[in-house]
Amino acid sequence: MADPVVSYAAMRLVHPANQRRSEDWCRAFAEGAGGVIERHCRLHPGPVAMFGRQGRLAGLLRQAIGEGRDWYFGDHGYFERATHFRITRNGLQWRRGAGPGPDHDRMRALGVQIAPWRSGGGHIVICPPAMEFAQQEGFSARQWLASIHRRLTSVTDRPIFVRTRERAAEVPLSVDLHDAWCLVTCQSNASVEAIVAGVPAFVTMDCAAVPMAGTDLSQVEHPAMPDGREDWAAALCANQWTLDEILDGSAWRALSDGGDGLR
């Protein structure tokens, strides 16, 4: 396999608040995978890796997919997001059957505890997508929210609480999940946090939460509460790494081994 390419665009086309962490990730991945860092917003032959997909990164990702390359995508982790980074091959988030399989020891080390499914609750929490993300995906975040609100009010009279981006920056999700009936989002990591906390979740796009979340809002009064959350969460833990683990090649070896994930 040709050396992976870490695009320098990932280091300079991100939000300023995340720039240092993006740069650290790119340098660590390049070192751990034996790749090089492209500094001119173009792709060398072979696989490509990037952290996030803001700005011109979105175009580079479309190019990589269109040319049939393997691509590796980094972002903040599913758990302990300040210190861990998820990495997926040929996908934006973990999906069933991809990446390393469940690692329960790693889950315990991270302190991830699965709460019993909640059988009660009152309000519904909606976590809308960011406007920039929606634009990248070809839809309007405002229209998404209006559509979700309309669909929910047609099937339930439960109070609906919209968790804005501003509130999310200031208030932990656990506060809004207190006494919540369920959470509805696009593909936000909020769905993972809710499911681990025992709060049923609904998602409207493919994401890591899909195996444990509902996708049909007409069933909001009867949300899915599937078994298997321990294996699911352990698989997510196995597909995220610290910067040190990325730097020493542990993440690259795990991804290259072609683990079959959670079946």
PyMOL commands that set and color helices and strands:
alter all, ss='L'
color gray80, all
select helices_A, chain A and resi 9-12+16-33+57-66+104-109+131-137+141-153+165-168+173-177+190-196+210-212+217-219+229-238+243-247+250-256
alter helices_A, ss='H'
color red, helices_A
select strands_A, chain A and resi 5-7+36-38+48-51+71-76+84-89+123-127+160-162+180-185+201-203+240-242
alter strands_A, ss='S'
color yellow, strands_A
deselect
rebuild
show_as cartoon
